[in-house]
Amino acid sequence: MNLSDLKRNAYMPQGAGRWKGSHLKKGYMRWWHSFSGTHTVTGESRTFFVEFFIINPALGGDTPILGRHPYFRKRGMKPSYVMVKAGAFPGADGRPGKQLHAFYPLSALKTTGSPLVMQAGDCVYREDRITGYVDVTPEEAMHRSLMSDPGVMEWDLEVHKAVSCHTGILGSALFQALNALDSYWHGEGIRCFFRGSVTLDGEEYTVSGDTSYGYADKHWGRSFNRPWLQLACSRLTSSRTGRELRHSALAVNGCCPRLFFLPLRHRLMIQLTYTGEDYEFGFPGQFLSSRCRFETRDNGRRYIWHIMARNRKSLIKISGSCTKEQMLKLRYENPDGARFRSPLLAGSAGIGTIEIYRLENGRRELLDTLRMDGALCVYRSNVPAAAPTAKSR
């Protein structure tokens, strides 16, 4: 549902100076932002991302514990740190993507309640502004434990979160206490307007509200979803009017529910906000009245998604794809220290269409067909993570 919830977005299980909660010794939290900017000289458009990532906070202290570092691996220590991830997705011109990582100990993290303000080193998160600076030298990037490319990125951005996606009871304290999901999601800004500047490796970019096509959300839980399927787009053009829709957005996110620790069928949560009206599928209260079918195909060059969802009053068909060469392998560690056999791929060059139908008296009425451009596509296949081996430890 299109409902802002700063308290849920601020959820930071910390009180009286101590970490507490069910995900603190095995869990993660990640606040994601992606947006487009324009090169101040060439006019080239590029999509950037900034993320604040916390893993196993109760295990941390005055030193970042990097799970892939030989010292910590040898002692069987799980990862625990604050990581700021910043970078850019691959471009259509073949320009490669880049991800830069800065690590901080948990003792260096400063936070407030709701609305959340979070600071680690030079990087600051607020609901209405993000600023920061990450510098990784070529020598530092050679260390595999940092999982980083070399480079420098600086950002100073105002953020206006215009459309939200609230998952209701699926992100509640009750569901978390029951460990009902591997990963929880809250889309505080599925349609965002970013404004400010980004500098990547000495090249300056201007970020303007109407052309930023921004997105911001939060995931947290015990492990990353497997499979992970996520689509988001706010650059939508109506075939009915021929115009780009300013306050419309699509958000699709998968979840892997469990009942008494038994895995259930993978589900999708879908919200399409179209000219002020919300079309929702797969959320609480709709499990019996909504249906969703989806498939993922790999044709060797592209990942292709087909989704059809319906409830009592409406039906939507989503067809989208993203070329593999425009997707970046996002590098993370699992909370348990296991490595990924299947990478978490993300790209910002998704294209496709959304067909919207009204259902009445058993008949379908096509309301509009929307063209998607510059969609955020995140995908991870259903291949289990490899357990740490003696060599990997």
C-alpha beads as a LAMMPS data file, in Angstrom:
LAMMPS data file: protein, C-alpha beads

393 atoms
392 bonds

1 atom types
1 bond types

-500.0 500.0 xlo xhi
-500.0 500.0 ylo yhi
-500.0 500.0 zlo zhi

Masses

1 110.0

Atoms # bond

1 1 1 0.000 0.000 0.000
2 1 1 1.145 3.542 -0.718
3 1 1 1.859 4.429 2.904
4 1 1 4.953 6.091 4.318
5 1 1 6.304 4.511 7.510
6 1 1 9.429 6.272 8.758
7 1 1 9.408 4.175 11.911
8 1 1 9.731 0.934 9.939
9 1 1 12.322 2.463 7.638
10 1 1 14.251 3.587 10.719
11 1 1 14.121 0.185 12.414
12 1 1 17.491 -0.121 14.113
13 1 1 17.403 -2.796 16.839
14 1 1 19.448 -0.874 19.343
15 1 1 18.517 0.378 22.771
16 1 1 20.394 1.666 25.811
17 1 1 23.647 1.349 23.861
18 1 1 23.150 -2.393 23.273
19 1 1 22.108 -4.266 20.169
20 1 1 19.112 -6.501 20.597
21 1 1 16.689 -8.452 18.419
22 1 1 16.437 -11.664 16.422
23 1 1 18.735 -10.716 13.521
24 1 1 21.703 -9.291 15.360
25 1 1 24.012 -12.308 15.526
26 1 1 22.845 -13.600 12.169
27 1 1 21.293 -10.905 10.045
28 1 1 21.680 -7.808 7.942
29 1 1 20.071 -4.433 7.167
30 1 1 20.516 -2.508 3.936
31 1 1 19.195 0.906 2.896
32 1 1 19.435 1.219 -0.895
33 1 1 19.291 4.307 -3.146
34 1 1 19.641 4.479 -6.931
35 1 1 19.265 7.505 -9.212
36 1 1 20.376 8.933 -12.564
37 1 1 22.665 11.887 -13.170
38 1 1 23.955 13.837 -16.175
39 1 1 27.626 14.510 -16.917
40 1 1 28.272 18.244 -16.620
41 1 1 30.452 18.302 -19.785
42 1 1 29.377 15.492 -22.125
43 1 1 25.694 15.276 -21.170
44 1 1 26.038 11.508 -20.714
45 1 1 23.422 9.965 -18.420
46 1 1 24.499 7.423 -15.828
47 1 1 22.751 5.615 -12.986
48 1 1 24.416 5.557 -9.562
49 1 1 23.725 3.774 -6.299
50 1 1 24.493 4.398 -2.641
51 1 1 23.791 1.849 0.066
52 1 1 24.216 1.663 3.835
53 1 1 24.732 -1.972 4.859
54 1 1 25.001 -3.443 8.382
55 1 1 25.755 -7.109 9.048
56 1 1 25.669 -9.079 12.333
57 1 1 25.807 -5.910 14.473
58 1 1 25.821 -7.704 17.835
59 1 1 29.108 -9.416 16.966
60 1 1 30.986 -6.205 16.205
61 1 1 33.138 -3.837 18.207
62 1 1 35.933 -1.395 17.533
63 1 1 37.205 -3.167 14.402
64 1 1 35.355 -4.166 11.219
65 1 1 35.287 -7.973 11.078
66 1 1 35.684 -8.845 7.400
67 1 1 34.519 -12.396 6.865
68 1 1 36.827 -12.978 3.906
69 1 1 39.936 -11.652 5.609
70 1 1 42.404 -14.500 6.400
71 1 1 42.808 -13.378 10.029
72 1 1 39.086 -13.600 10.801
73 1 1 38.471 -16.650 8.600
74 1 1 41.137 -18.588 10.439
75 1 1 39.417 -17.907 13.743
76 1 1 35.955 -18.806 12.431
77 1 1 34.611 -15.280 13.047
78 1 1 31.449 -14.167 11.279
79 1 1 31.439 -10.800 9.465
80 1 1 30.331 -7.750 11.425
81 1 1 30.625 -4.160 10.195
82 1 1 28.983 -1.131 8.648
83 1 1 29.637 -0.945 4.909
84 1 1 28.886 1.960 2.613
85 1 1 28.566 0.779 -0.985
86 1 1 28.658 3.384 -3.745
87 1 1 29.109 3.174 -7.478
88 1 1 27.563 3.180 -10.929
89 1 1 25.868 0.596 -13.126
90 1 1 27.284 -0.422 -16.527
91 1 1 26.309 1.958 -19.303
92 1 1 24.699 1.280 -22.669
93 1 1 27.957 2.346 -24.369
94 1 1 29.811 -0.595 -22.845
95 1 1 31.270 1.446 -20.017
96 1 1 31.774 -0.982 -17.106
97 1 1 30.079 -0.613 -13.767
98 1 1 31.872 0.057 -10.516
99 1 1 31.258 -0.579 -6.828
100 1 1 33.299 0.971 -4.030
101 1 1 33.221 -0.141 -0.395
102 1 1 34.088 1.700 2.802
103 1 1 34.041 -0.318 6.042
104 1 1 33.486 0.979 9.560
105 1 1 33.307 -0.743 12.959
106 1 1 29.957 -0.872 14.728
107 1 1 31.367 1.414 17.411
108 1 1 31.746 4.162 14.777
109 1 1 28.057 4.104 13.827
110 1 1 25.956 6.965 15.181
111 1 1 22.168 6.754 14.880
112 1 1 18.969 8.406 16.044
113 1 1 15.413 7.093 16.250
114 1 1 12.622 7.967 13.817
115 1 1 13.137 9.677 11.428
116 1 1 16.458 7.894 11.070
117 1 1 19.750 9.755 10.945
118 1 1 22.777 7.514 10.518
119 1 1 26.445 8.434 10.232
120 1 1 29.564 6.362 9.680
121 1 1 32.739 8.296 8.975
122 1 1 32.150 10.775 6.147
123 1 1 28.856 9.151 5.117
124 1 1 25.524 10.427 6.426
125 1 1 22.024 9.061 5.842
126 1 1 18.883 11.087 6.453
127 1 1 15.393 10.607 5.108
128 1 1 15.713 13.834 3.125
129 1 1 19.463 13.915 2.368
130 1 1 22.425 11.601 1.797
131 1 1 26.043 12.740 1.687
132 1 1 29.278 10.843 1.623
133 1 1 32.733 10.080 0.290
134 1 1 34.390 6.738 -0.509
135 1 1 38.010 6.371 -1.659
136 1 1 39.510 2.972 -2.495
137 1 1 43.107 2.896 -3.770
138 1 1 44.285 0.317 -6.340
139 1 1 46.402 -1.295 -3.614
140 1 1 43.397 -1.599 -1.284
141 1 1 41.214 -3.018 -4.050
142 1 1 43.668 -5.903 -4.466
143 1 1 42.555 -7.249 -1.069
144 1 1 39.712 -9.677 -1.784
145 1 1 38.265 -9.172 1.689
146 1 1 37.206 -5.627 0.705
147 1 1 35.178 -6.894 -2.299
148 1 1 35.787 -3.491 -3.917
149 1 1 36.905 -1.897 -7.146
150 1 1 39.365 1.012 -7.023
151 1 1 38.032 4.535 -7.339
152 1 1 36.660 7.637 -5.642
153 1 1 33.038 8.740 -5.367
154 1 1 31.510 11.698 -3.567
155 1 1 27.818 12.586 -3.344
156 1 1 25.622 15.312 -1.860
157 1 1 21.946 14.764 -2.596
158 1 1 18.567 15.972 -1.398
159 1 1 15.945 13.215 -1.390
160 1 1 12.182 13.554 -1.705
161 1 1 10.363 10.212 -1.359
162 1 1 7.083 10.721 -3.196
163 1 1 5.571 7.211 -3.423
164 1 1 5.899 4.442 -0.819
165 1 1 5.168 0.728 -0.689
166 1 1 4.210 -0.656 2.728
167 1 1 4.118 -4.442 3.198
168 1 1 1.854 -4.394 6.250
169 1 1 2.090 -7.369 8.590
170 1 1 4.744 -9.013 6.392
171 1 1 7.333 -6.659 7.893
172 1 1 5.917 -6.601 11.404
173 1 1 7.629 -7.531 14.664
174 1 1 5.399 -10.610 14.888
175 1 1 6.564 -12.010 11.546
176 1 1 10.161 -11.258 12.482
177 1 1 9.807 -13.019 15.847
178 1 1 8.417 -16.067 14.021
179 1 1 11.240 -15.905 11.432
180 1 1 8.457 -16.147 8.858
181 1 1 10.610 -14.682 6.060
182 1 1 14.283 -14.898 5.156
183 1 1 14.286 -11.242 4.179
184 1 1 11.881 -8.354 4.853
185 1 1 11.233 -5.369 2.633
186 1 1 9.920 -1.833 2.960
187 1 1 9.760 0.532 -0.017
188 1 1 9.766 3.988 1.551
189 1 1 10.665 5.624 -1.766
190 1 1 9.690 3.558 -4.807
191 1 1 9.382 6.918 -6.553
192 1 1 12.030 9.423 -5.428
193 1 1 13.237 12.792 -6.618
194 1 1 16.977 13.244 -6.026
195 1 1 18.684 16.593 -6.460
196 1 1 22.364 17.443 -6.086
197 1 1 25.721 16.295 -7.407
198 1 1 27.916 13.210 -7.758
199 1 1 31.612 13.030 -8.577
200 1 1 32.993 9.672 -9.733
201 1 1 36.726 9.376 -10.412
202 1 1 36.985 13.118 -11.000
203 1 1 34.010 13.343 -13.378
204 1 1 31.115 15.511 -12.196
205 1 1 27.441 14.706 -12.659
206 1 1 24.365 16.795 -11.919
207 1 1 21.321 15.062 -10.473
208 1 1 17.990 16.798 -11.163
209 1 1 14.639 15.876 -9.647
210 1 1 12.568 15.169 -12.771
211 1 1 15.288 13.141 -14.510
212 1 1 16.741 11.331 -11.489
213 1 1 14.145 8.519 -11.633
214 1 1 15.110 7.674 -8.075
215 1 1 14.384 4.645 -5.956
216 1 1 14.982 3.941 -2.235
217 1 1 14.073 0.927 -0.133
218 1 1 15.176 -1.221 2.769
219 1 1 15.788 -4.958 3.156
220 1 1 16.629 -6.749 6.383
221 1 1 16.572 -10.299 7.711
222 1 1 18.558 -13.458 8.378
223 1 1 19.727 -14.079 4.809
224 1 1 19.308 -12.851 1.241
225 1 1 16.299 -14.195 -0.635
226 1 1 16.934 -17.172 -2.876
227 1 1 15.710 -16.646 -5.526
228 1 1 15.846 -12.848 -5.460
229 1 1 13.613 -11.116 -7.991
230 1 1 13.108 -7.384 -7.893
231 1 1 11.899 -4.879 -10.487
232 1 1 11.341 -1.170 -10.000
233 1 1 10.626 1.592 -12.473
234 1 1 9.422 5.197 -12.258
235 1 1 10.202 6.104 -15.856
236 1 1 6.820 5.106 -17.236
237 1 1 5.254 6.413 -20.453
238 1 1 1.551 6.039 -21.172
239 1 1 0.551 4.750 -24.625
240 1 1 -2.880 6.307 -24.088
241 1 1 -1.580 9.872 -23.717
242 1 1 1.973 9.530 -25.040
243 1 1 3.249 11.310 -21.936
244 1 1 5.679 10.332 -19.238
245 1 1 3.947 9.854 -15.883
246 1 1 5.487 11.983 -13.140
247 1 1 4.050 10.417 -9.978
248 1 1 3.659 6.793 -11.070
249 1 1 5.876 3.860 -10.182
250 1 1 6.156 0.077 -10.261
251 1 1 7.716 -1.998 -7.487
252 1 1 8.010 -5.797 -7.554
253 1 1 9.730 -7.689 -4.770
254 1 1 9.903 -11.393 -4.011
255 1 1 9.652 -13.082 -0.636
256 1 1 10.283 -16.631 0.573
257 1 1 7.771 -17.356 3.378
258 1 1 8.059 -20.206 5.894
259 1 1 5.520 -21.911 8.127
260 1 1 6.995 -23.545 11.235
261 1 1 10.411 -23.433 9.520
262 1 1 9.031 -25.193 6.411
263 1 1 9.592 -23.255 3.169
264 1 1 6.490 -22.293 1.200
265 1 1 6.060 -21.258 -2.426
266 1 1 8.009 -18.181 -3.471
267 1 1 5.678 -15.160 -3.752
268 1 1 5.765 -11.717 -5.315
269 1 1 4.556 -8.465 -3.794
270 1 1 3.578 -5.955 -6.488
271 1 1 2.510 -2.331 -6.296
272 1 1 1.764 -0.234 -9.357
273 1 1 0.892 3.379 -8.578
274 1 1 -0.705 4.748 -11.740
275 1 1 -1.897 8.366 -11.897
276 1 1 -2.829 8.405 -8.232
277 1 1 -4.418 4.942 -8.058
278 1 1 -2.693 1.960 -6.443
279 1 1 -2.891 -1.539 -7.896
280 1 1 -1.694 -4.071 -5.317
281 1 1 -1.119 -7.802 -5.553
282 1 1 0.238 -10.389 -3.130
283 1 1 -0.004 -8.301 0.048
284 1 1 -1.616 -9.385 3.348
285 1 1 -5.367 -9.632 3.068
286 1 1 -5.051 -10.517 -0.623
287 1 1 -3.571 -14.013 -0.336
288 1 1 -6.935 -15.586 -1.134
289 1 1 -8.210 -12.962 -3.564
290 1 1 -5.071 -12.336 -5.641
291 1 1 -3.104 -14.639 -7.889
292 1 1 0.290 -14.224 -9.470
293 1 1 2.206 -16.235 -12.049
294 1 1 5.733 -15.421 -13.128
295 1 1 8.668 -16.915 -14.961
296 1 1 12.300 -16.012 -15.525
297 1 1 14.113 -16.892 -18.738
298 1 1 17.742 -16.619 -19.744
299 1 1 18.259 -16.436 -23.498
300 1 1 22.027 -16.184 -23.173
301 1 1 22.133 -12.423 -23.657
302 1 1 19.246 -11.211 -21.530
303 1 1 17.291 -12.052 -18.429
304 1 1 13.590 -11.900 -19.266
305 1 1 10.711 -11.701 -16.787
306 1 1 7.019 -12.312 -17.428
307 1 1 4.565 -11.598 -14.604
308 1 1 0.776 -11.757 -14.540
309 1 1 -1.097 -10.764 -11.374
310 1 1 -4.780 -10.311 -10.678
311 1 1 -7.169 -9.542 -7.863
312 1 1 -10.937 -9.101 -7.820
313 1 1 -10.925 -5.763 -9.617
314 1 1 -7.820 -5.600 -11.784
315 1 1 -5.159 -7.476 -13.694
316 1 1 -1.681 -6.468 -14.827
317 1 1 0.789 -8.080 -17.195
318 1 1 4.464 -7.155 -16.852
319 1 1 7.080 -8.071 -19.438
320 1 1 10.610 -6.855 -18.798
321 1 1 14.207 -7.663 -19.601
322 1 1 17.759 -6.500 -19.013
323 1 1 20.918 -7.406 -20.923
324 1 1 23.525 -9.294 -18.925
325 1 1 26.297 -6.925 -19.987
326 1 1 24.425 -4.083 -18.300
327 1 1 24.118 -5.918 -14.985
328 1 1 26.645 -5.697 -12.188
329 1 1 27.564 -8.483 -9.763
330 1 1 26.919 -6.871 -6.390
331 1 1 29.389 -8.216 -3.840
332 1 1 28.239 -9.103 -0.328
333 1 1 28.908 -11.580 2.422
334 1 1 26.171 -13.747 3.897
335 1 1 25.579 -13.300 7.636
336 1 1 26.744 -16.895 8.216
337 1 1 29.924 -16.375 6.253
338 1 1 28.906 -18.550 3.289
339 1 1 29.781 -17.392 -0.201
340 1 1 27.292 -17.073 -3.039
341 1 1 27.337 -19.701 -5.757
342 1 1 24.845 -17.614 -7.695
343 1 1 25.681 -13.879 -7.803
344 1 1 23.275 -11.087 -6.973
345 1 1 22.984 -9.273 -10.303
346 1 1 21.656 -5.731 -10.620
347 1 1 21.183 -3.378 -13.538
348 1 1 19.477 -0.076 -14.302
349 1 1 18.750 -0.539 -17.993
350 1 1 15.628 -2.678 -17.821
351 1 1 12.977 -2.188 -20.491
352 1 1 9.489 -3.576 -20.940
353 1 1 5.765 -2.965 -20.804
354 1 1 2.951 -3.020 -18.256
355 1 1 -0.609 -3.729 -19.361
356 1 1 -3.336 -2.588 -16.936
357 1 1 -6.808 -4.100 -17.092
358 1 1 -9.997 -3.441 -15.162
359 1 1 -12.059 -6.555 -14.381
360 1 1 -15.820 -6.241 -14.329
361 1 1 -18.493 -8.913 -14.752
362 1 1 -15.925 -11.382 -16.029
363 1 1 -14.693 -9.011 -18.754
364 1 1 -11.330 -7.297 -19.188
365 1 1 -11.046 -3.639 -20.116
366 1 1 -7.573 -2.426 -21.107
367 1 1 -6.947 0.872 -19.306
368 1 1 -3.446 1.605 -20.527
369 1 1 -0.146 0.108 -21.644
370 1 1 2.915 1.646 -20.047
371 1 1 6.419 1.560 -21.469
372 1 1 9.205 0.999 -18.930
373 1 1 12.672 2.491 -19.447
374 1 1 15.646 2.522 -17.115
375 1 1 14.121 -0.053 -14.781
376 1 1 16.072 -1.345 -11.801
377 1 1 16.419 -5.120 -12.202
378 1 1 17.826 -7.310 -9.416
379 1 1 18.080 -11.059 -9.829
380 1 1 19.625 -14.025 -8.048
381 1 1 18.833 -17.589 -9.105
382 1 1 17.734 -20.357 -6.757
383 1 1 21.160 -21.969 -6.366
384 1 1 22.068 -22.701 -2.733
385 1 1 24.979 -20.951 -1.117
386 1 1 28.114 -23.017 -0.620
387 1 1 29.021 -23.894 2.943
388 1 1 32.437 -22.680 4.049
389 1 1 35.114 -25.248 3.313
390 1 1 38.330 -25.826 5.183
391 1 1 40.181 -24.033 2.416
392 1 1 37.773 -21.074 2.377
393 1 1 38.032 -20.684 6.127

Bonds

1 1 1 2
2 1 2 3
3 1 3 4
4 1 4 5
5 1 5 6
6 1 6 7
7 1 7 8
8 1 8 9
9 1 9 10
10 1 10 11
11 1 11 12
12 1 12 13
13 1 13 14
14 1 14 15
15 1 15 16
16 1 16 17
17 1 17 18
18 1 18 19
19 1 19 20
20 1 20 21
21 1 21 22
22 1 22 23
23 1 23 24
24 1 24 25
25 1 25 26
26 1 26 27
27 1 27 28
28 1 28 29
29 1 29 30
30 1 30 31
31 1 31 32
32 1 32 33
33 1 33 34
34 1 34 35
35 1 35 36
36 1 36 37
37 1 37 38
38 1 38 39
39 1 39 40
40 1 40 41
41 1 41 42
42 1 42 43
43 1 43 44
44 1 44 45
45 1 45 46
46 1 46 47
47 1 47 48
48 1 48 49
49 1 49 50
50 1 50 51
51 1 51 52
52 1 52 53
53 1 53 54
54 1 54 55
55 1 55 56
56 1 56 57
57 1 57 58
58 1 58 59
59 1 59 60
60 1 60 61
61 1 61 62
62 1 62 63
63 1 63 64
64 1 64 65
65 1 65 66
66 1 66 67
67 1 67 68
68 1 68 69
69 1 69 70
70 1 70 71
71 1 71 72
72 1 72 73
73 1 73 74
74 1 74 75
75 1 75 76
76 1 76 77
77 1 77 78
78 1 78 79
79 1 79 80
80 1 80 81
81 1 81 82
82 1 82 83
83 1 83 84
84 1 84 85
85 1 85 86
86 1 86 87
87 1 87 88
88 1 88 89
89 1 89 90
90 1 90 91
91 1 91 92
92 1 92 93
93 1 93 94
94 1 94 95
95 1 95 96
96 1 96 97
97 1 97 98
98 1 98 99
99 1 99 100
100 1 100 101
101 1 101 102
102 1 102 103
103 1 103 104
104 1 104 105
105 1 105 106
106 1 106 107
107 1 107 108
108 1 108 109
109 1 109 110
110 1 110 111
111 1 111 112
112 1 112 113
113 1 113 114
114 1 114 115
115 1 115 116
116 1 116 117
117 1 117 118
118 1 118 119
119 1 119 120
120 1 120 121
121 1 121 122
122 1 122 123
123 1 123 124
124 1 124 125
125 1 125 126
126 1 126 127
127 1 127 128
128 1 128 129
129 1 129 130
130 1 130 131
131 1 131 132
132 1 132 133
133 1 133 134
134 1 134 135
135 1 135 136
136 1 136 137
137 1 137 138
138 1 138 139
139 1 139 140
140 1 140 141
141 1 141 142
142 1 142 143
143 1 143 144
144 1 144 145
145 1 145 146
146 1 146 147
147 1 147 148
148 1 148 149
149 1 149 150
150 1 150 151
151 1 151 152
152 1 152 153
153 1 153 154
154 1 154 155
155 1 155 156
156 1 156 157
157 1 157 158
158 1 158 159
159 1 159 160
160 1 160 161
161 1 161 162
162 1 162 163
163 1 163 164
164 1 164 165
165 1 165 166
166 1 166 167
167 1 167 168
168 1 168 169
169 1 169 170
170 1 170 171
171 1 171 172
172 1 172 173
173 1 173 174
174 1 174 175
175 1 175 176
176 1 176 177
177 1 177 178
178 1 178 179
179 1 179 180
180 1 180 181
181 1 181 182
182 1 182 183
183 1 183 184
184 1 184 185
185 1 185 186
186 1 186 187
187 1 187 188
188 1 188 189
189 1 189 190
190 1 190 191
191 1 191 192
192 1 192 193
193 1 193 194
194 1 194 195
195 1 195 196
196 1 196 197
197 1 197 198
198 1 198 199
199 1 199 200
200 1 200 201
201 1 201 202
202 1 202 203
203 1 203 204
204 1 204 205
205 1 205 206
206 1 206 207
207 1 207 208
208 1 208 209
209 1 209 210
210 1 210 211
211 1 211 212
212 1 212 213
213 1 213 214
214 1 214 215
215 1 215 216
216 1 216 217
217 1 217 218
218 1 218 219
219 1 219 220
220 1 220 221
221 1 221 222
222 1 222 223
223 1 223 224
224 1 224 225
225 1 225 226
226 1 226 227
227 1 227 228
228 1 228 229
229 1 229 230
230 1 230 231
231 1 231 232
232 1 232 233
233 1 233 234
234 1 234 235
235 1 235 236
236 1 236 237
237 1 237 238
238 1 238 239
239 1 239 240
240 1 240 241
241 1 241 242
242 1 242 243
243 1 243 244
244 1 244 245
245 1 245 246
246 1 246 247
247 1 247 248
248 1 248 249
249 1 249 250
250 1 250 251
251 1 251 252
252 1 252 253
253 1 253 254
254 1 254 255
255 1 255 256
256 1 256 257
257 1 257 258
258 1 258 259
259 1 259 260
260 1 260 261
261 1 261 262
262 1 262 263
263 1 263 264
264 1 264 265
265 1 265 266
266 1 266 267
267 1 267 268
268 1 268 269
269 1 269 270
270 1 270 271
271 1 271 272
272 1 272 273
273 1 273 274
274 1 274 275
275 1 275 276
276 1 276 277
277 1 277 278
278 1 278 279
279 1 279 280
280 1 280 281
281 1 281 282
282 1 282 283
283 1 283 284
284 1 284 285
285 1 285 286
286 1 286 287
287 1 287 288
288 1 288 289
289 1 289 290
290 1 290 291
291 1 291 292
292 1 292 293
293 1 293 294
294 1 294 295
295 1 295 296
296 1 296 297
297 1 297 298
298 1 298 299
299 1 299 300
300 1 300 301
301 1 301 302
302 1 302 303
303 1 303 304
304 1 304 305
305 1 305 306
306 1 306 307
307 1 307 308
308 1 308 309
309 1 309 310
310 1 310 311
311 1 311 312
312 1 312 313
313 1 313 314
314 1 314 315
315 1 315 316
316 1 316 317
317 1 317 318
318 1 318 319
319 1 319 320
320 1 320 321
321 1 321 322
322 1 322 323
323 1 323 324
324 1 324 325
325 1 325 326
326 1 326 327
327 1 327 328
328 1 328 329
329 1 329 330
330 1 330 331
331 1 331 332
332 1 332 333
333 1 333 334
334 1 334 335
335 1 335 336
336 1 336 337
337 1 337 338
338 1 338 339
339 1 339 340
340 1 340 341
341 1 341 342
342 1 342 343
343 1 343 344
344 1 344 345
345 1 345 346
346 1 346 347
347 1 347 348
348 1 348 349
349 1 349 350
350 1 350 351
351 1 351 352
352 1 352 353
353 1 353 354
354 1 354 355
355 1 355 356
356 1 356 357
357 1 357 358
358 1 358 359
359 1 359 360
360 1 360 361
361 1 361 362
362 1 362 363
363 1 363 364
364 1 364 365
365 1 365 366
366 1 366 367
367 1 367 368
368 1 368 369
369 1 369 370
370 1 370 371
371 1 371 372
372 1 372 373
373 1 373 374
374 1 374 375
375 1 375 376
376 1 376 377
377 1 377 378
378 1 378 379
379 1 379 380
380 1 380 381
381 1 381 382
382 1 382 383
383 1 383 384
384 1 384 385
385 1 385 386
386 1 386 387
387 1 387 388
388 1 388 389
389 1 389 390
390 1 390 391
391 1 391 392
392 1 392 393
